[in-house]
C-alpha cells in the first residue's frame, strides 16, 4: 500500500486457524479481540496484525515491510491450503462489502456528502475542539439532512446494475447508483445511492434505470448479511 508497507487481507471462517499456524502469538478472540492491533512475527518477519475486515468476515489486515511482501505472501498462502484458502480479488471483496453496507471512498463517500448523509455520524466526535468541517457538520445536524445513503436490492434476482444509473422515485429521478454488485450470500443484486430521506425508508419501492429499462427495486436496511456482526466478532 506504500513504498514501505504491503498489506495482505486474511479473511474468512478459517483465518484464525491459518494465522495461528504461522505465528507464536496468541490470536484467540479473548486475547486478540475485534478492532485490536498487535505486532506479531511470521517467519522472522515483523507484522502488524489489525483485526478488521472490509468483507464482514473474521480476519485480519496484515502489514509487513514491502521488501518481504512476496515471502510473506508465500508463507500465508501455503498455510492456507490446508483450509482451502483462495486468492480473491476486488470483485469478490466488492460483493461482500456491499452485503455489509461498507462504503467505498470515491463512490459512496466523497466531498459532496457529509458523514450524516453517509450514515457515518457515529464515527464523528462532535465534542472535540474545532476540526475542519465541524461548523458545517454541526449546522447539518441541527437542520437535518434531506438525502441519505440507502441500500437497494433489485426485485428480480436475475437482473444487475453496474453503477451510476438513475434512480426513479415517485416518477422523478431522485438520485443515482453510487456503487453496485451482486450479493452471492443473499442471491440479489445490490445498489447503494443517495436518496431523499422522505419516501426512501426501508421497504419503499422504486426503480433503477438500466439502458432505458426501469428495474423494480426495494430499499433495504443495512447490513443485508450478518446484521449482528457475529462473524466479525467470532
Beta strands, then each sheet from edge to edge (+ up, - down):
strand 1: 5-11
strand 2: 37-42
strand 3: 45-50
strand 4: 59-65
strand 5: 147-154
strand 6: 166-169
strand 7: 172-183
strand 8: 188-196
strand 9: 205-210
strand 10: 213-220
sheet 1: 1+ 4- 3+ 2-
sheet 2: 5+ 8- 7+ 6- 9+ 10- 5+
end
